Amino acid sequence: MNKEILVDANAFNTRVAVVEDGTPVELYVEQEGSERLVGNIYLGKVQNVLPGMQAAFVDIGLEKNAFLYAGDVFTPGDAYDELENIPETRKISDMLKPGQSVVVQVAKDPVGTKGARVTTHLTLAGRSLVLMPTVEYIGVSRRIEKEDERTRLRKLIKELKPEGMGVIVRTASAGRTKEAFTEELDSLKLLYAEIQKKAKTMKAPKLLHEEQSLLYRTVRDLLMRDVDRLFVNDRDAYNELCEIASVMAPKLKARILFKDSEALFERCEAESKIDKARGGVDRHRRQHRQVCR
C-alpha cells in the first residue's frame, strides 16, 4: 500500500490529508485565528451542579460554560478499565460543589449554543507514549500486530509506569528501547508537574496547557514508518515540519518533501472533501459569533 501525507498551508489555513493508494482517508483543517480547544487543559470553576442530569457546568474562561458529566469525573488511582461504571456508582453532587476549582481537559469543541465538553481524565501525548496521570492503566496500540513485540512493550512500560498513572504505547513505539521510553516519559511527567504547579498557584478560570498546532500533530501523530512521503507546498511550513521531525522522528525527516504547487490536493481529488470540511468549520464560527452577540 502506498501511503502519503499532503500538507497544504497558506496564510489562511493549514489542511492535511492522509492518502492511501490515491484515496484520502483522513482530513484535517486548521484555520488561522480559529480556536481549536480539544486537548487544552484548564483550571475551571464549578458554576452549577445538576444532580438530576449527573452533570455540572464549569467556567473555563470561554463565552459558554463547559459541560462535565459524572462519568468524566475521575479520582486518582481509578482503574481505566472500570471508568464506564463510574456514573452508576458515584453521584455528581458528592464529587463536585459550586465554587470548587477543578482541572479539566476539553474532549469536544463547543458547537452552536453548547459549551465544550470536558473531562478530568487528562491525557498528555508524546510521539510514542500517552501519559494518563489520573488513572491506572497500561495499553498497547492495536496497530502493533506482532504479539512478541506487544509483549515486550507491555513489559517495558510496566517497569517504567509511574505509580497511580496510566500509559498507552502508541504505534510509533515499535522497536523503541527502554532508554527512549524513559526519556519521553520523563518529559511527559515534567509537563504534568508544570500543569499541577500552575493549577495550585493560579486562580480559575485559567488555561494551563494548550494543545500543539496541526503541523506539530502531523509529525507527532501521523508521520509513521508506513508513510512513504509527506508533501508540503509552503516553504515556511516545510521548514517547521523538518524542525519538528528532527527532534521527534529524525529517521523519517528525509520523507518530508517540498512541492511548490497550489493544487497539491488535486492529485488525490480531495479538494471537494476539504472544502466541505472547511464549510462546516465556517458555519460553526458564524454560529459561535451569533451566540456571543
Secondary structure as UniProt FT lines:
FT   STRAND          3..9
FT   STRAND          13..20
FT   TURN            21..22
FT   STRAND          23..31
FT   TURN            32..33
FT   TURN            38..39
FT   STRAND          41..50
FT   HELIX           51..53
FT   STRAND          55..59
FT   STRAND          66..69
FT   HELIX           70..72
FT   TURN            76..77
FT   STRAND          78..79
FT   HELIX           80..85
FT   HELIX           86..89
FT   HELIX           92..95
FT   TURN            98..99
FT   STRAND          101..108
FT   TURN            112..113
FT   STRAND          117..119
FT   STRAND          124..125
FT   STRAND          129..132
FT   TURN            133..134
FT   STRAND          135..140
FT   TURN            142..143
FT   HELIX           147..160
FT   TURN            163..164
FT   STRAND          166..169
FT   HELIX           171..173
FT   TURN            174..175
FT   HELIX           178..201
FT   STRAND          206..209
FT   HELIX           214..217
FT   HELIX           218..222
FT   TURN            225..226
FT   STRAND          229..232
FT   HELIX           235..248
FT   HELIX           250..255
FT   STRAND          256..258
FT   TURN            262..263
FT   HELIX           264..268
FT   HELIX           271..292
//
